[in-house]
Amino acid sequence: VHRETVVEVGAGTCSVMARLAELGFARKFFALETSASAVEYIRSKVRFPGLAGVYLADSTRTGLSDDSFDLGILSHVLEHLRDPAAVLRETMRICRSVVLEVPLEDSFLGAVEWILRQSILGTRRMDNRSGHIQFFNLRRTRELIAAAGGRRIRERAYRSPRETDEPERWGLAKFRTVLRSDLSELVFAAVGPRVVLTNYGALVQRARSAEARAKP
């Protein structure tokens, strides 16, 4: 994928783009945020080579031209939105290609965990510290891409790498986290993302219309 210009929608602290800049991934990076405070933070605090601009815009109607950027990034954004298809559709319109990443939380073990949480603690799934209001699985994510008018070029479900501390710093809570992660890795290797909480990444593009495909 050609990537002269990259825009991240919902860039936050721009940590993703900053890392890509370190790797020489693209020449120019742009951030698009929906809140004035987020834009102000980026403009005043964020510095890395290649950061070329920050947009304050409605992510469903940006006002930008078609194919303004070579690549768009939606990294752990769609699960926070009431209308993720609208944001994905607009991002695909202003970008030639889009990379999206979402957690696949609607897995078998994920559902069991939240049933237990609700039964024991009275906690609803929507009342989570991450602010997630959409809970994806493989089927639903693929349906979202299609509903937004996109097509999948590449896709992958994967477990996030676990960060470990030195053993002497581990306590019981840390040990439980590590044990749970390692067991999940084993289950994921055996049965895949429909059972274990994983992440999903895809490279997508706007699906060409029949009229466009017919043109030479």
C-alpha positions as CSV (number, residue, x, y, z in Angstrom):
1,V,0.0,0.0,0.0
2,H,1.4,3.4,-1.0
3,R,1.6,5.6,2.1
4,E,2.9,9.1,1.4
5,T,0.2,10.6,3.7
6,V,-1.4,8.9,6.8
7,V,-4.3,10.2,8.9
8,E,-5.4,8.7,12.2
9,V,-9.0,9.2,13.1
10,G,-9.4,9.3,16.9
11,A,-5.6,9.8,17.3
12,G,-5.7,10.4,21.0
13,T,-2.1,11.1,22.1
14,C,-0.8,10.1,18.6
15,S,1.2,7.2,20.1
16,V,0.5,5.0,17.1
17,M,1.6,7.6,14.5
18,A,4.6,8.5,16.6
19,R,5.8,4.9,16.5
20,L,5.1,4.7,12.8
21,A,7.2,7.9,12.3
22,E,10.1,6.2,14.1
23,L,9.8,3.4,11.6
24,G,9.8,5.7,8.6
25,F,6.4,4.4,7.7
26,A,5.2,7.6,5.8
27,R,6.3,11.1,5.0
28,K,3.4,13.0,6.5
29,F,1.1,12.2,9.4
30,F,-2.2,13.9,10.2
31,A,-4.6,13.6,13.2
32,L,-8.3,14.0,13.1
33,E,-10.2,14.5,16.3
34,T,-13.8,15.4,17.2
35,S,-13.1,17.5,20.3
36,A,-11.4,20.8,20.6
37,S,-9.6,19.8,23.8
38,A,-8.0,16.8,22.0
39,V,-6.9,19.0,19.1
40,E,-5.4,21.5,21.5
41,Y,-3.6,18.7,23.4
42,I,-2.0,17.4,20.2
43,R,-1.1,20.9,19.0
44,S,0.5,21.9,22.2
45,K,2.0,18.6,23.5
46,V,2.7,16.2,20.6
47,R,5.9,16.4,18.7
48,F,7.4,13.9,16.2
49,P,8.9,14.1,12.8
50,G,6.3,14.1,10.0
51,L,3.4,15.4,12.0
52,A,1.9,17.8,9.4
53,G,-1.5,18.8,10.7
54,V,-4.4,18.3,13.0
55,Y,-8.1,18.4,12.0
56,L,-11.1,19.2,14.2
57,A,-14.1,17.6,12.5
58,D,-17.1,15.4,12.7
59,S,-15.7,12.0,12.0
60,T,-18.9,11.1,10.1
61,R,-18.8,14.2,7.9
62,T,-15.3,15.6,7.8
63,G,-15.7,17.9,4.8
64,L,-12.5,16.6,3.3
65,S,-12.2,15.6,-0.3
66,D,-12.3,12.0,-1.5
67,D,-8.9,10.2,-1.3
68,S,-7.3,13.1,0.6
69,F,-4.9,10.6,2.2
70,D,-3.2,7.4,1.2
71,L,-3.9,5.5,4.4
72,G,-6.3,6.0,7.3
73,I,-6.0,4.4,10.7
74,L,-8.8,3.5,13.0
75,S,-7.1,1.9,16.0
76,H,-9.4,0.9,18.8
77,V,-11.9,3.6,17.9
78,L,-14.9,1.8,16.5
79,E,-15.8,0.0,19.7
80,H,-16.4,3.4,21.4
81,L,-18.9,4.7,18.8
82,R,-22.7,4.5,18.5
83,D,-22.5,4.5,14.7
84,P,-19.2,2.8,13.8
85,A,-20.3,2.1,10.2
86,A,-20.7,5.9,9.5
87,V,-17.2,6.7,10.7
88,L,-15.7,3.8,8.8
89,R,-17.5,4.8,5.7
90,E,-16.3,8.4,5.9
91,T,-12.7,7.3,6.7
92,M,-12.8,5.0,3.6
93,R,-14.1,7.9,1.5
94,I,-11.2,10.3,2.5
95,C,-8.5,7.6,2.4
96,R,-7.5,5.2,-0.4
97,S,-7.0,2.4,2.1
98,V,-7.9,2.1,5.8
99,V,-6.4,0.0,8.6
100,L,-8.8,-0.8,11.4
101,E,-8.3,-2.6,14.7
102,V,-10.9,-3.6,17.2
103,P,-11.0,-6.0,20.1
104,L,-13.0,-9.2,19.5
105,E,-14.7,-9.1,22.9
106,D,-17.9,-11.0,21.9
107,S,-16.2,-14.4,22.3
108,F,-17.4,-17.5,24.2
109,L,-15.2,-16.9,27.2
110,G,-15.8,-13.1,27.1
111,A,-19.6,-13.7,27.2
112,V,-19.2,-16.2,30.1
113,E,-17.1,-13.7,32.0
114,W,-19.6,-11.0,31.7
115,I,-22.5,-13.2,32.6
116,L,-20.7,-14.1,35.8
117,R,-19.9,-10.4,36.5
118,Q,-23.5,-9.4,36.1
119,S,-24.7,-12.3,38.2
120,I,-22.2,-11.8,41.0
121,L,-21.4,-8.1,40.9
122,G,-24.5,-6.7,39.2
123,T,-22.2,-5.1,36.6
124,R,-23.6,-4.5,33.1
125,R,-21.4,-5.1,30.1
126,M,-21.9,-1.5,29.0
127,D,-20.6,-0.3,32.4
128,N,-16.9,-1.0,31.6
129,R,-13.9,1.1,32.4
130,S,-12.8,1.1,28.7
131,G,-15.9,2.9,27.5
132,H,-16.8,0.3,25.0
133,I,-20.3,0.3,23.7
134,Q,-19.8,-2.1,20.8
135,F,-18.7,-5.7,21.3
136,F,-17.4,-7.3,18.1
137,N,-16.8,-10.8,16.9
138,L,-15.4,-11.9,13.6
139,R,-18.8,-12.1,11.9
140,R,-20.0,-8.8,13.2
141,T,-16.8,-7.0,12.2
142,R,-16.9,-8.3,8.7
143,E,-20.6,-7.3,8.4
144,L,-19.7,-3.8,9.6
145,I,-17.0,-3.5,6.9
146,A,-19.5,-4.6,4.3
147,A,-22.3,-2.3,5.7
148,A,-19.9,0.6,5.4
149,G,-19.3,-0.1,1.8
150,G,-15.9,-1.6,2.2
151,R,-14.1,-4.8,1.2
152,R,-11.4,-6.6,3.1
153,I,-8.0,-6.8,1.5
154,R,-6.2,-8.5,4.4
155,E,-7.3,-9.4,7.9
156,R,-5.9,-11.1,10.9
157,A,-7.0,-12.1,14.4
158,Y,-4.3,-12.1,17.0
159,R,-3.4,-11.9,20.6
160,S,-1.8,-8.8,22.0
161,P,1.8,-9.4,23.2
162,R,2.0,-9.6,27.0
163,E,4.3,-7.2,28.8
164,T,6.0,-8.8,31.8
165,D,7.9,-7.2,34.7
166,E,10.8,-8.7,36.6
167,P,9.7,-11.7,38.7
168,E,10.7,-10.1,41.9
169,R,8.1,-7.3,41.2
170,W,5.3,-9.8,40.7
171,G,2.5,-10.0,43.2
172,L,-0.5,-12.3,43.3
173,A,-2.5,-10.0,41.0
174,K,0.3,-9.9,38.5
175,F,0.7,-13.7,38.7
176,R,-3.0,-14.2,38.0
177,T,-2.9,-11.8,35.0
178,V,0.1,-13.7,33.5
179,L,-1.4,-17.1,34.2
180,R,-4.7,-16.0,32.6
181,S,-2.9,-14.6,29.6
182,D,-0.8,-17.7,29.1
183,L,-3.8,-20.0,29.3
184,S,-5.7,-17.8,26.8
185,E,-2.7,-18.1,24.4
186,L,-3.0,-21.9,24.6
187,V,-6.7,-21.9,24.0
188,F,-6.4,-19.3,21.2
189,A,-3.8,-21.5,19.4
190,A,-6.3,-24.5,19.7
191,V,-9.7,-22.9,18.9
192,G,-9.1,-19.4,17.6
193,P,-10.9,-16.0,18.1
194,R,-14.4,-17.3,18.5
195,V,-13.6,-18.6,21.9
196,V,-10.9,-16.3,23.4
197,L,-10.7,-12.5,23.6
198,T,-8.4,-11.4,20.8
199,N,-7.8,-8.4,18.5
200,Y,-8.8,-8.1,14.9
201,G,-7.0,-6.0,12.3
202,A,-7.9,-5.5,8.7
203,L,-6.8,-3.5,5.6
204,V,-10.0,-2.3,3.9
205,Q,-10.9,-0.2,0.9
206,R,-14.1,1.2,-0.6
207,A,-15.9,-1.5,-2.6
208,R,-16.0,-0.4,-6.2
209,S,-19.4,-0.1,-7.8
210,A,-20.4,-2.2,-10.8
211,E,-20.2,0.9,-13.0
212,A,-16.7,1.7,-11.8
213,R,-15.6,-1.9,-12.4
214,A,-16.9,-1.8,-15.9
215,K,-14.8,1.3,-16.8
216,P,-11.5,0.5,-18.6
